[in-house]
């Protein structure tokens, strides 16, 4: 997969170099990027090409909200607007191939916890 982010540009070659030097290293990082656009910090994590459910969390009119992408009940992607904590949590969940509670995911009054 082609990923144009500093994280991928830095970490993927390091894994390749390690393998070339006889210390095989699997590159399995969860894709992530961020951008600041005016008053918005936008972060996206995962690879949600095959999404069957999207869960919204928060209120877009406040400028603080997240959207979570699920496939077969597993979290595969998330995009957050001024919600870096949601994205950090999602990154851990995606790496673990975890299945979040959709009701809790949609309710911003419930703190997201990694199992």
N, C-alpha and C positions, 0 to 999 in steps of 0.2 A: 504494500500500500504506500502510495506517495504521500508523505506528510511534510508540509512546509512550515516547520516551526523550529525555533532554536533548540528546544529540548531534543527533538529527533535528530537534528543536524549535529548535536554534540554527543548524544548517547549511543546512537546506532553505529557510527564509525568506531567508537570505543569497544563495542561488543565484537565487531568484525576484527579489529586489531588483536584483541585478546584471543580470538579463535585462530587467527593466522599464527600467533606466537605459541600455539599449542595448549592454550588454556580455554577450551570452548566455553562460550558464554551465550546463553540464550537471550535474545533481545525480546522482551515481552512487556515493555512499558505500555501503559494505557495512554493513548494519544490525548494531548491537552494543549490548549492555547488560550491566550487572553489578549484583550485589547481594551484600551481606554478610549472611549468615544464621547467627548463632551463630559456630561455628568455621569456617564455610565461606565462601569467596569463590567465588561462582558467576558465570561469564561465559558469554554466548552470542553467537554471531556468525553472520551469514548469514540465509538464508531457506529453511529445509529443508522446504518444503511437499511437494515431489515427490522423496522420497528412495527409492532402491531398495536401498541398502546402508548399514548402520550398522556402524562399526568402533569397538570399545572399546579404550582404551589405559590401562594401569594397573590398579590393584586398588581397587575401591570400598571395601573394608574398611579401607584405609589413610587414606581421606578425600582422596586425590589421584588423580584419574582424569579422563579425557576421553572423550567420544563424538563421533565424526565422521560426518556425513551426506554420502553421495555419491549423485549421480544421473548415470547414464551415465558412470561412472568419474570425473566431475569433483566436486571438493569443493564442496558448497553450504551446509554449516552445521557448526557445532561447539558443544559445550557442555563447559565445563571446571569442575571442582571443585578449587579450590586449584592450578590449573595455568595461570596467566596466560600463560606462554611458549607453551604449545600454542595458546591462543586467538589470540595475536598472530600466530603463524605461519599459522594457519588463515585469518585475516583477509586476509593478503597473498595466500595461495593462491586464495581465493575471488575476490578482485579481479582476479586474473590468469586466472581460469577454468582453473586448473591441475588436472592429474590426478596425485595423489600415488601413490606405491608403497604399496599396501595392506599388504603384509607389514611394511614399515618403519613404517607408521602404527600398526600394532597392537603393535609391539615398543617398550616404554618404554626399552630400553637403547640404542636408535638415536636419535641427536639429529635432530630435525626441521630440515631446511634448506630455505630458499627457493631455487628454481633460479636 
